Amino acid sequence: MDTEKCPTCSKEVLTEGLTAIGRFYHKDCFKCIKCDGSLEEKFFTSEEQPMCENCFKVKMFLDKFLIDLYYTPVTKEKTFPKCTSCGKMVDGDSVVMKGDEEKIFHKECVTCTRCTDPIVGKYFVEEGNLICQKCLENEFGGRTCEICKEDVLGDCLITNGKNYHKTCIKCSICEENLTGKFFTLGDKFMCEKDYKDTRKMCSDCGEQISGPYYTLEDNEVVCAKDFKKRLGNCKKCGELVEGRIMKISDMVYHPDCFCCVVCEKSVVGEPFTQDEEHNIYCTEDFIKKNATVCSSCGELIVPKKGETTTERLRALGKDFHPECFKCKDCDLVLNTGDESARCYPIDGQPFCAKCNANRRT
């Protein structure tokens, strides 16, 4: 009896064999040529070699990639656009919306952003959102045109929460009706040409300003970007300062960063002090920073809570709380104006008259 050799192991197939791709394999040897995975359920062939489904797909992708990389195809494969709403391929019925840029949707993806129902017939666009006619009428019933003050019925333009008849929107410079792209400067509408012609030049970068700008005390006009550069960065966090700012001694802070360097308490709207290094202190911590230490109790001589001043007694070349300047032996508070409480020092230490006499006998 003739036997065949297995193309995988090159041994004769005597039992447990199977036929595939015109060859005879041991059952255990019939595996994917790439990953050695089992091919019991299904297999694919490439160049007369068995492959599992995953390896076959990878090879097909790489083959196509190499063809696209090294050769210019004579014909292009048909490609499908992606739906603007869901991002999936549109390969069937679609809806195309034309404006500044063309947008394509699956029919089922054209839904009202208010009620989520599919839109059939007229629709409206508000800041990029689609609104069905029913929701628009419910939401903006009794609308009035911001320009002519007449009721708005049917199609209208909505911008910055205000309603306009399309025929009322005109360029404030040339007074031509605005169709398609238009611009706003302050509360004025402009066509693209006049908007570009009326834009100001930035005194710092020399570029034409598109968007907000700032007029400085010397009538210089700067764009928002260069205005921020002039402000500089927050002294505390080092980040760019935008919006509300706190400016002290030619330095700027974010309001949240304008706080005491010691206790981190905000001093916005509160009394504060700067030291020579321009650090910010609340009143309490600045007093503590510059306060002297009592030579008797070792505590700072500072005002009590709720007070702004305090007494300090200077005697024997040292500083004391008035209540801490006491006789070394009997703790009698000295220098109170009472003759019997006068200070009679010995070797730089305070004593009352009686204790001084006792020390000397």
Stockholm file with secondary structure:
# STOCKHOLM 1.0

chainA/1-361         MDTEKCPTCSKEVLTEGLTAIGRFYHKDCFKCIKCDGSLEEKFFTSEEQPMCENCFKVKMFLDKFLIDLYYTPVTKEKTFPKCTSCGKMVDGDSVVMKGDEEKIFHKECVTCTRCTDPIVGKYFVEEGNLICQKCLENEFGGRTCEICKEDVLGDCLITNGKNYHKTCIKCSICEENLTGKFFTLGDKFMCEKDYKDTRKMCSDCGEQISGPYYTLEDNEVVCAKDFKKRLGNCKKCGELVEGRIMKISDMVYHPDCFCCVVCEKSVVGEPFTQDEEHNIYCTEDFIKKNATVCSSCGELIVPKKGETTTERLRALGKDFHPECFKCKDCDLVLNTGDESARCYPIDGQPFCAKCNANRRT
#=GR chainA/1-361 SS CCCCBCTTTCSBCCSSEEEETTEEEEGGGCBCTTTCCBCSSCCEEETTEEECHHHHHHHHHHHHHHHHHHCCCSSCCCCCCBCTTTCCBCCSSEEEECSSSCEEEEGGGCBCTTTCCBCCSCEEEETTEEEEHHHHHHHHTTCBCTTTCCBCCSSCEEETTEEECGGGCBCTTTCCBCCSCCEEETTEEECHHHHHHHCCBCTTTCCBCCSCEEECTTSCEEEHHHHHHHHCBCTTTCSBCCSSCEEETTEEECGGGCBCTTTCCBCTTSCEEECTTCCEEEHHHHHHHHCCBCTTTCCBCCCCTTCSCCCCEEETTEEECGGGCBCTTTCCBCCSSCGGGCCCCBTTBCCCHHHHHHHHC
#=GC SS_cons         CCCCBCTTTCSBCCSSEEEETTEEEEGGGCBCTTTCCBCSSCCEEETTEEECHHHHHHHHHHHHHHHHHHCCCSSCCCCCCBCTTTCCBCCSSEEEECSSSCEEEEGGGCBCTTTCCBCCSCEEEETTEEEEHHHHHHHHTTCBCTTTCCBCCSSCEEETTEEECGGGCBCTTTCCBCCSCCEEETTEEECHHHHHHHCCBCTTTCCBCCSCEEECTTSCEEEHHHHHHHHCBCTTTCSBCCSSCEEETTEEECGGGCBCTTTCCBCTTSCEEECTTCCEEEHHHHHHHHCCBCTTTCCBCCCCTTCSCCCCEEETTEEECGGGCBCTTTCCBCCSSCGGGCCCCBTTBCCCHHHHHHHHC
//
